[in-house]
Amino acid sequence: MNSQSYRISISVIAVQIMLLFLASCTVKEDRRICPCILDVFFSDREIIADPVTLVGWSDQEEFGVRVKTADYPERYTHKAPRTMISFGAAEGVVNCQKNGHFLIVPEGYECDSLYVYSDLVDCTGETACTTVIFHKQFATVHLGITNKDYEAGDFSFVVESHSCGIDMLTCAPVEGDFRCMPRLYEDKKYRYRIPRQSDESMTLAVTHYSGDTAIFPLGRLIDSIGYDWEAKDLQDIYITLDITRGRIGVGVAGWEGTENFELSTVEL
């Protein structure tokens, strides 16, 4: 091999070494900016009502998707940015409207049967995971009318409050106007679902067909018996109402007994 060929070979080898070095730097650089692989596992998969809504936020929405857990028998995987992610998951979303990381109950509708999970996930590394365990974010309120002469067509009912939804990242109530009409499901028995509440503003307006209306402070009465709106899983509420006498009984699923209140006589 002559000296010129030798110099060319050395130059080629030098270039190859430099390219390898640059490639290794590029790989290292890419590993710092490539996304984190977030694995989402689902607990109690057999009772989950598909699809589920998943959201991830940092200082902005990073992802928001709806997936069927049946399509991911082991886990759902999502590429997330390398940062701390506020993660939320919700099942039972039917009528509720997603607004960012809020689920809002449209005015005139009762709350969906919402179950929500939230977590702060460290996605600063190459991989991260979270296991979804849903918690009940609504209470079904059962309303029974005790008036003997009550006829379903004589009265209409409207429930209102100042909490209209759920924050998927914190499971906290969302402030806003909630309004719905309880559903008649048996003779003299109504029910409705209400989302987690932030105050005692819930009222029941009872209107006679003549146009006269009486307002019952359900939120204040429910709070007075020690109901916990901050519990992980909300309990259902049972109310009995004598419309004309203003007598109200309030009970909670799993509690013993009923607290009775007598308001001033209601004339309708």
C-alpha positions as CSV (number, residue, x, y, z in Angstrom):
1,M,0.0,0.0,0.0
2,N,1.5,3.3,-1.0
3,S,1.5,6.3,1.2
4,Q,-1.4,8.1,-0.6
5,S,-3.7,5.1,-0.2
6,Y,-2.7,4.8,3.5
7,R,-3.5,8.5,4.1
8,I,-6.9,8.0,2.4
9,S,-7.7,5.0,4.6
10,I,-6.8,6.9,7.7
11,S,-9.0,9.8,6.6
12,V,-11.9,7.4,5.9
13,I,-11.5,5.8,9.3
14,A,-11.3,9.2,11.0
15,V,-14.5,10.3,9.2
16,Q,-16.3,7.1,10.3
17,I,-15.2,7.6,13.9
18,M,-16.5,11.2,13.8
19,L,-19.8,10.2,12.3
20,L,-20.2,7.6,15.1
21,F,-19.4,10.2,17.7
22,L,-21.9,12.6,16.2
23,A,-24.5,9.9,16.0
24,S,-24.0,9.0,19.6
25,C,-24.5,12.6,20.6
26,T,-27.6,12.8,18.5
27,V,-29.1,9.7,20.2
28,K,-28.2,11.1,23.6
29,E,-29.9,14.4,22.7
30,D,-33.0,12.7,21.3
31,R,-33.3,10.6,24.5
32,R,-33.6,13.8,26.5
33,I,-36.4,15.2,24.3
34,C,-38.3,12.0,23.4
35,P,-41.6,11.5,25.1
36,C,-42.2,9.5,28.3
37,I,-44.1,6.2,27.7
38,L,-47.0,6.3,30.1
39,D,-48.7,3.0,30.9
40,V,-52.3,3.2,32.2
41,F,-53.6,0.2,34.0
42,F,-57.3,-0.3,34.9
43,S,-58.5,-1.8,38.2
44,D,-61.9,-3.6,38.2
45,R,-61.8,-3.8,34.5
46,E,-64.8,-6.1,34.3
47,I,-67.2,-3.5,35.7
48,I,-65.9,-0.5,33.8
49,A,-68.5,1.1,31.5
50,D,-66.6,1.8,28.2
51,P,-65.5,4.2,26.8
52,V,-63.4,6.0,29.4
53,T,-62.2,9.6,29.0
54,L,-58.5,10.2,29.7
55,V,-56.8,13.6,30.1
56,G,-53.3,14.8,30.9
57,W,-52.3,18.3,31.8
58,S,-49.1,20.1,32.6
59,D,-49.5,23.9,32.2
60,Q,-51.7,23.0,29.2
61,E,-53.7,20.1,27.9
62,E,-51.2,17.5,26.8
63,F,-53.7,14.8,25.7
64,G,-57.4,14.1,25.9
65,V,-58.7,10.8,24.5
66,R,-61.6,8.4,24.8
67,V,-60.7,4.7,24.8
68,K,-62.4,1.4,25.2
69,T,-60.6,-0.6,27.9
70,A,-61.7,-3.8,26.2
71,D,-59.3,-3.0,23.4
72,Y,-56.4,-2.8,25.8
73,P,-56.5,-6.0,27.9
74,E,-53.2,-5.4,29.6
75,R,-52.7,-1.6,29.6
76,Y,-53.3,1.5,27.6
77,T,-50.0,3.3,26.5
78,H,-49.7,6.9,25.7
79,K,-46.7,9.1,24.8
80,A,-46.6,12.0,27.3
81,P,-44.2,14.9,27.5
82,R,-41.2,14.7,29.9
83,T,-42.8,16.7,32.8
84,M,-45.1,16.2,35.7
85,I,-48.6,15.3,34.4
86,S,-51.9,15.8,36.2
87,F,-53.8,12.8,35.0
88,G,-57.5,12.2,35.1
89,A,-59.8,9.4,34.0
90,A,-63.6,9.3,33.9
91,E,-66.2,6.6,33.1
92,G,-70.0,7.0,32.7
93,V,-69.7,10.1,30.5
94,V,-73.0,10.3,28.5
95,N,-74.5,13.8,28.6
96,C,-71.7,15.6,30.4
97,Q,-69.7,17.9,28.2
98,K,-65.9,18.0,28.4
99,N,-64.5,21.5,28.8
100,G,-60.8,21.3,29.3
101,H,-60.4,19.0,32.3
102,F,-63.9,19.8,33.6
103,L,-67.0,17.6,33.0
104,I,-70.0,19.9,32.9
105,V,-73.6,18.8,33.4
106,P,-75.7,20.6,30.8
107,E,-78.5,22.7,32.3
108,G,-81.7,20.6,32.4
109,Y,-80.0,17.3,32.8
110,E,-79.2,15.3,35.9
111,C,-75.6,14.3,36.4
112,D,-74.3,11.2,34.6
113,S,-73.2,8.2,36.7
114,L,-69.7,9.6,36.9
115,Y,-66.8,7.7,38.3
116,V,-63.5,9.6,38.2
117,Y,-59.8,8.9,39.1
118,S,-57.0,11.6,39.4
119,D,-53.3,11.3,39.9
120,L,-50.1,13.4,39.6
121,V,-47.8,11.3,37.5
122,D,-44.0,11.8,37.3
123,C,-43.4,11.6,33.5
124,T,-39.9,13.2,33.7
125,G,-38.3,9.8,33.0
126,E,-38.4,7.4,30.1
127,T,-41.4,5.5,31.5
128,A,-44.2,6.1,34.0
129,C,-47.4,4.3,35.0
130,T,-50.6,4.9,36.9
131,T,-53.4,2.5,37.9
132,V,-56.9,3.8,37.5
133,I,-59.2,3.2,40.5
134,F,-62.5,4.9,39.9
135,H,-64.5,6.7,42.6
136,K,-68.2,7.7,42.7
137,Q,-68.6,11.5,42.0
138,F,-72.4,11.7,42.1
139,A,-75.2,11.0,44.6
140,T,-78.5,9.6,43.6
141,V,-81.2,11.5,45.6
142,H,-84.4,9.4,46.2
143,L,-87.4,11.6,46.8
144,G,-90.6,10.1,48.3
145,I,-93.8,12.1,48.6
146,T,-95.8,11.1,51.8
147,N,-99.0,13.1,51.1
148,K,-101.9,10.7,51.0
149,D,-103.9,12.8,48.5
150,Y,-100.9,13.4,46.2
151,E,-101.5,13.0,42.5
152,A,-98.5,13.0,40.2
153,G,-100.0,15.6,37.9
154,D,-100.7,18.1,40.7
155,F,-97.0,19.1,41.2
156,S,-93.8,19.6,39.3
157,F,-90.3,19.5,40.8
158,V,-87.1,21.4,40.0
159,V,-83.7,20.9,41.7
160,E,-81.1,23.7,41.5
161,S,-77.6,24.2,43.0
162,H,-74.4,26.1,42.4
163,S,-72.2,23.1,41.5
164,C,-72.5,21.8,37.9
165,G,-69.7,19.3,37.3
166,I,-66.4,17.6,38.2
167,D,-62.8,18.5,37.8
168,M,-61.2,15.3,36.4
169,L,-57.7,16.3,37.8
170,T,-58.8,16.9,41.4
171,C,-62.3,15.4,41.8
172,A,-63.4,18.8,43.1
173,P,-66.8,20.2,42.2
174,V,-67.1,22.8,39.4
175,E,-68.9,26.0,40.2
176,G,-71.9,26.8,37.9
177,D,-75.6,26.5,37.6
178,F,-77.1,23.0,38.0
179,R,-80.8,22.5,37.2
180,C,-82.8,19.3,36.6
181,M,-86.2,17.7,37.1
182,P,-86.4,14.6,39.3
183,R,-87.7,11.5,37.4
184,L,-90.8,9.7,38.5
185,Y,-90.0,6.0,38.8
186,E,-92.7,4.6,41.0
187,D,-95.9,6.0,42.5
188,K,-94.9,9.0,44.6
189,K,-91.2,8.2,44.2
190,Y,-88.7,10.3,42.3
191,R,-85.0,10.3,41.9
192,Y,-82.2,12.3,40.3
193,R,-78.4,12.3,40.3
194,I,-76.5,15.4,41.5
195,P,-72.7,15.9,41.1
196,R,-70.4,16.5,44.1
197,Q,-71.4,19.8,45.8
198,S,-69.2,22.7,47.1
199,D,-71.9,24.3,49.3
200,E,-75.4,23.9,50.7
201,S,-77.1,25.8,47.9
202,M,-79.2,22.8,46.6
203,T,-82.9,23.6,46.6
204,L,-86.1,21.8,45.6
205,A,-88.8,23.9,44.1
206,V,-92.3,22.3,44.3
207,T,-94.8,24.0,42.0
208,H,-98.6,23.3,42.2
209,Y,-100.5,23.2,38.9
210,S,-102.1,26.5,40.1
211,G,-98.7,28.2,39.8
212,D,-97.9,28.4,43.5
213,T,-94.3,27.4,44.4
214,A,-92.6,26.4,47.6
215,I,-88.8,26.2,47.9
216,F,-87.2,23.6,50.2
217,P,-83.6,24.0,51.3
218,L,-82.4,20.5,50.7
219,G,-78.7,21.4,50.7
220,R,-78.8,23.0,54.1
221,L,-80.7,20.1,55.6
222,I,-78.4,17.5,54.0
223,D,-75.3,19.3,55.3
224,S,-76.9,19.6,58.8
225,I,-76.9,15.8,59.3
226,G,-73.2,15.6,58.5
227,Y,-73.2,14.4,54.9
228,D,-69.7,14.4,53.5
229,W,-69.5,15.9,50.1
230,E,-65.7,15.4,50.2
231,A,-65.8,11.7,50.6
232,K,-63.9,9.6,48.0
233,D,-67.2,7.8,47.1
234,L,-70.4,9.8,47.5
235,Q,-73.3,8.0,49.2
236,D,-76.9,8.1,48.0
237,I,-79.4,10.3,49.8
238,Y,-83.0,9.5,50.8
239,I,-85.6,12.2,51.3
240,T,-89.3,12.0,52.3
241,L,-91.4,15.0,51.9
242,D,-94.9,16.0,53.1
243,I,-95.4,18.9,50.8
244,T,-98.2,20.7,52.5
245,R,-97.0,20.3,56.1
246,G,-93.4,21.1,55.3
247,R,-92.1,17.9,56.9
248,I,-88.9,16.5,55.5
249,G,-87.0,13.4,56.4
250,V,-83.3,13.1,55.3
251,G,-81.3,9.8,55.4
252,V,-78.1,8.5,53.8
253,A,-77.4,5.1,52.4
254,G,-75.6,2.9,55.0
255,W,-76.6,5.1,57.9
256,E,-79.1,4.2,60.5
257,G,-82.3,6.2,61.0
258,T,-83.5,9.4,59.4
259,E,-83.3,13.0,60.6
260,N,-86.7,14.7,60.5
261,F,-87.2,18.4,60.0
262,E,-90.4,20.4,60.2
263,L,-90.5,23.7,58.3
264,S,-93.2,26.3,58.4
265,T,-96.4,25.1,56.8
266,V,-96.3,25.3,53.1
267,E,-99.4,26.6,51.3
268,L,-99.8,25.5,47.7
